[in-house]
């Protein structure tokens, strides 16, 4: 079997698929790409048995066939070659591979494609169609809020809640929570599932600019399909916590202020906060918001004042983890945000003042108890 392809085009596809290759594969063949040629199309697949990515590209081939190709040596070779046509010749008896470029020949040992694990295929008609920009927004706005605690597996992924005309993304680590909903979607049924963090990071990097993404799912896997790329991942088999139960409904105290001014102030004040708690104290009254922090161990202290609009019952003092607030403000959009509060011991809610039609975002952050 022999085929020719552009070196740079091939490298681009390998970099997309290569994200699925784990750093310590449980089987040696999982260090390979699976190359399959059919009708002058090359399909490249990679998997770590949890997440699989396959991409497709046009090539010039003399026959159909398949082979497992060592990923690292192939990618390292292509990175060192300038853009040019290259030819692969595969010996179908011993799976040896010879690559010919304008500079010379490179030989490497392939493996039998029959030994490569099979990649799950989508079955049935349960799917959602969603613009790639929306999916990208949903991932970017929620992924940072997922947990790293392996003892709570449900929280290590993003919760997708699918309704017939709405898709909601939720992420929480029990200290902060993000809920991002988008209404302009069509689904064949209502369901919910939890997608692991690794798969979403790979998906985020592979998504096209302006295309439709078809999301299919079954009990154990979810399939993301868009032009020339398929990503499959095993779902997290756990029950997601009832996130609506922790969102306070009655929040009589509302603060409106500039998002960037608040974020920049927090970054400066956090330098002086205790490095374990990252605690900053917000003191809110009619005309202004005072942000302060201190680290008693090193006698460090800082205070800043910001203008704000406050609609509430009396002045209020509440503590938060500055790192969490800065992360949330970093993925929010719009010039102004509103913070909704009830008491110093209950969660605070942040939303952008300007809303985009068809979208709704809510960010919740738990307070840090103030020491007397």
Secondary structure, 3 states (H helix, E strand, C coil): CEEEEEHHHHHHHHHHHHCCCCCCCCCHHHHEEEEEEECCEEEEEEECCCEEEEEEEECEECCCEEEEEEHHHHHHHHHHCCCCEEEEEECCCCCEEEEECCCCEEEEECECHHHCCCCCCCCCCCEEEEEHHHHHHHHHHHHHHCCCCCCCHHHHEEEEEEECCEEEEEEECCCEEEEEEECCCEECCCEEEEEEHHHHHHHHHHCCCCCEEEEEECCCEEEEEECCEEEEEECCCCCCCCHHHHCCCCCCEEEEEEHHHHHHHHHHHHCCCCCCCCEEEEEECCCEEEEEEEECCCCEEEEEEEECEEECCCCEEEEEEHHHHHHHHHHCCCCEEEEEECCCCCCEEEEECCCCCCEEEEEEECCCCCCC
